[in-house]
């Protein structure tokens, strides 16, 4: 039975006459549920689709600047559109944002013309005082063009030379290795040298060919792949959270090249006083003391205020990193997260070496372990009961629990119901976050006997 014209008209009237405050709330939530603004240039983006409902919605949308304060300009979708048209469209969007603070993301193919890069740079320059968050990604080459444009489009535009981004607080810059190959060149980008309020930086420069001139002295949080990490470390002064990848991963079989260290990295005294959270990745190689400049990243990390340490690497690499770190850094540590990569070849560790490392962390409250590193760490703390006296939470992977549940029970029993054991199923590849599958598997495994005991001697939480 078809819907009556009167019912359809009434439904339309409800949408058309909806109060502005209610309508704006619906629009904001719809954009959030859709995963953000999408490509703001496209009529298929969430923000533009809302304007297709009716004239009332379209006018409301166009006269509410806050809905236009976040925009993503994804140029890779329009390789054949003229640069002038892209600039005009971008300026129209900026005009709709009124005077609000802006969050802007720009995805530009590395083979774009300098003209296109300059036009986008010109728009950014004109609103530099309003941009709070800025993301610039160089993306894969435009089909039919087999080389990167030099100077780099947008990033090396002369229009951004000496431009002050006075409101910029957070900056994301990305040149991913799997999409952009620069070859044998050394480039310098100083477009963001004048950012007095910059505090958060994400720098994914995996080609290791570009040096970014930035106000590193003022940063409080930095996440970096490449981009002259040795030079960056030497510049930091007031940072409290660093996240460095010393061997950036690639989704392809060919890994990105190791980050070259042309000088000896040395943490500044002021940075060592402020650092509280450190995350370091060394995935595809092991650091060997005495032969690798990267060891100074760990040897000079005398951060007495360090409270959270997260390390990624092989079991052997994780032990080497911790061994190289000073007692000053480890003795005040509250949380250690050792993310051990899976190894195809057998690994035989030295339990005494693990005991020595654990003995240097008397204040540790949370320990997160997995794989081979977790196996030997559990052996160490069960065979020597004076280790980690302050530990309150033991976080283990489901695979490690199934393998070494007896050791976990033994350690928990010694803590006399003062230990929480968290099983991180949501992060486990084997379960894809499906927690409902874990307990049946555990109860049917060889660890079922000890699992029952674990619930009696510790508070167990599956996350």
Buried (B, 14 or more C-beta within 10 A) or exposed (E): EEEEEEEEEEEEEEEEEBEEEEBBEBBEEEBEEBEBBBBBBBEEBBBBBBBEBBEBBBEBBEEBEEBBBBBBBBBBEBBEEEBEEBBEBBBEBBEBBEEBBBBBBBBBBBBBBBEBBBBBBBBBBEBBBBBBBBBBBBBEBBEEBEEBBEBBBBBBBEBBEEBBBEBBBBBBBBBBBBBBEBEEEEBEBBBBBBBEEBBBBBBBBBBBBBBBEBBBBBBBBBBBBBBBBBBBBBBBBBBBBBBBBBBBBBEEEEBBBBBEBEEBBBBBEEBBBBBBBBBBBBBBBBBEEEEBBBBBBBBBBBBEBBBBBBBBBBBBBBBBBBEBBBEBBBBBBBBBBBBBBEEEEEBEBEBEBBBBBBBBBBBBBBBBBBBBBBBBBBBBBBBBEEBBEEBBBBBBBBBBBBBBBBBBBBBBBEBEEEBBBBBBBEBBEEBEEEBEBBBEBBEEBEBEEBBEBBEEBBBBEBE
